[in-house]
């Protein structure tokens, strides 16, 4: 069964990477500048390990509890098996302040920093744990009231706070486009997010160079507008089982 599943994942990942390469080249971009985040929410650690054996190294989780449970199971694996795998965890979901302590120091990048209170809490916990947390600020470019994130006119204040907060490394911006029946309608929002990155990079520094934009339905438009991190789940792992 695992061989069959590994073959499925291999085909999916290989097909997706070819598509990414083709889209990047059409946009005069280097495909190596685009990192694939495999969104592993509701998929097993076994699937993650199989995908890792195929060459995927970056995995994104939406829920703190699910992330920490998978990390605990991974820690229980024999040392020899752990050495065979290189897994970098990303947190991409809504992060509550009381859960910050559970992921600081345990993820490579927090994509979804959506409020000044959350910036302060991540800084506070990072100082306590004596680690530096790499973060992205979530920008609500479409100004959807149903979604979290900084509106464009709030972003400069958030950036200044993150820069002044100890033990934080501000790496860039993240955005989630609204659902459009025509995914191409997301492209102007991705373009605006790229403009914001360019605008504030001289203030923040050269490390402020990451854009987390694009999911299964609209990633091609995000690539065209400069994303460096795309978040893909179903295209890799198949339809989720929520039962």
N, C-alpha and C positions, 0 to 999 in steps of 0.2 A: 504493500500500500504506500509506504514512504517513497519507494522508487517512482511509482506512478505520480504521486503528488509532487515530488521533486522535478519530474519531467514537465508537469503542468506549469509549475512556477518558472522553470527555466525558459520555456517557450514564451510565457507572458512577459518576463523581464527582458528577454532578448528582443522580442518584438517591440516593446516599449522603448528600449534604448535606441533601436534603429529609427523609430519615429522621432525621438528627441534629437538624434544626430541630424536627421534630414531637415527638421524644422529649424534647428540652430544654424545649419549651413545656409539655408535659404534666407535667414536673417543676418547673415555675415557675422555669426557668432561662433566661438569655439565651443563645441559640445562639452569639452572638459571643464568649462566654467559653470556648468549646470549640474547641481547635485540632486539626485533622486532620493527623496524621503519616502520610504515605504511605510504607509500608514497602516499600522498593525492592530488597530482597535478591533476587538472582538475576534481576533485570530489568535491561535495558540502559540506558545513559545516554540513548539515543534515546527510550526510553519516558519517562524522567524529564523530558526536555526537552519532549516533547509534553504531558505532564501539567502542566508548568509553564506552557506556553502557554495552557492551559485555565484556569489560575488557582491551581493547587496550588503552594505555596511551600516547604512543610516536608517533608523526606524523611529517613526513618530507615534506617540500615544496621546490620546485625548483626555484620559481620566487618570487621576493620580493613583487611585486604588489599583486599577488594572496594571499600571506601570510598575508599581512597587511589588505587586504580586509576581509579575513576570521576572523582575529583577531578583526576587528572593528565590524563585525556582531556578533561575540561571546560576545563582550563587551556590546552590546545592549540587550542581553537576560536578563530576570528578574534575580535578585540576587539569588533567590531560585533555579532557573534552573542552574545557573552557579555553585552553590555549589554542585550540583549533578554530576558534571563532573570534572575530573582532567586531563587536557591536557597539555602535554609538547611538545613544538614546536622545530623542528630541521630544520636548513637550510642546504640543501644538493646540491643546484645548483650553477651555476656560479654566483659569487657575484662581481658586479662592485663597484669600490671605492666610487662613488657618491651615492650609495644606502646603504652604511654601516650604516649611521645614522638612517635609517628606521628600522633596525632590532636589533641593539645593545641594550641589555637590554630586548629584547622581545622574545629571543629564548634561549633554554637550551644549545644548542651546535651548533657551526658553523662547518660543516664537511669539507668544500671545500675551505680552505685557500690556494691559489695556487701561490702566489707571495710575494716577500719581500715588495713591495709597499702596498699590501693589509694588510700584518701584521702591518705595520706602521699605516695605516689608522684605522684599528680596534682598535689598542692601543690608538691612538689619540682621537677617538670618545668615547671610553670607559672611558678614563680619564675625558673628558668633561662631561659625563653623571654620573660620579662617580659610575661606575659599573665594575665588573670583568667579562670579556668575556671568556668563555671556548671555545677552538678551537682545531681542528685537522688540520694537514698539509696534503694537497693533494699531493701524490707521484705518479709520472708518471713512474712507474717501467718499462713499456714496451717501454718507450721513443717514444711515438707516437707524431709526430709533430702536428697532428690535435687535440690533447687534451692538456688541461692545467695541471699544476702541476709541482712539482719540480722533476727534474731528480735526480737519486741517488747521483751523485757527487755534487749536489747543496744542498742536504738536511741538511748537518751539519751546513752550513752557515745560513740556514733558522731557524734551531732549536736554534742556538745561539742568533739570532736576536729576536726570540719570547721569549726566556728566559729573555733577557735584556729589553724587552719592558714592560712598566708599564701597569697594569690592564689587563694582559692576563694570562690565565691559560692554558698551553699547555697540552692537555690530551692524544694525540696520533696521529695516522696516518689514512688517508683515501686513498683508491685507487679504480680505476675503470678499470676492465680488458677489453681488446678489445673484440669485438664480435668474438667468435669462433663457427664454425659449430659443433665442439665437445667441450662442455663446460668444460670438464676435462682439456683442454689445459690451462685454467686459473689458475689451481692449483699451478704451479711453481711461478707464479707472486704473488699469495697470500702468498706463503711460503717466498718469498723474502721480502715482506712487513713486515711479522712477524719477520724475522731476523733483519730488520732495527729497529723495535720497541725494540727488546731485546738489540741490540747494543747500542742504545742511552738512554735506561731507566736509567742506572746508572748515566748518566750525568744530565738528566732532573729531575729525582726523581720518587718516587713510583706512583705519580698521572698520569704518562705517561704510561697508561696501556690500552688504548682503540684502537681498530682496527675497522674501518668502511669499511667492504669488503663484497661483495656478493649481488647480486640482484636475481630476479626471476629465471633466467636461470642458475645461477652458485653458488647459495648460499650454496649448500651442500659441495662444494669444499672449500669455504671460511670457513665454520664451521670446517672442517677437519684441516684447517691451523690456527685456533685460533681466528677467528673474534669474536668480542664482540657485534657488531652492524650490523644487516643485513637490507637492504633497499628493501622492497617488496611493490609493488603497485597493479598490475593487478591481481595477485593471490588472493588478498583480495577483491578488489573493483570491479573487472571485467574489461572488455574492456573499455578504455577511449573514451569519445565523444569529439572530437576536434573541433566540429562545434560551 
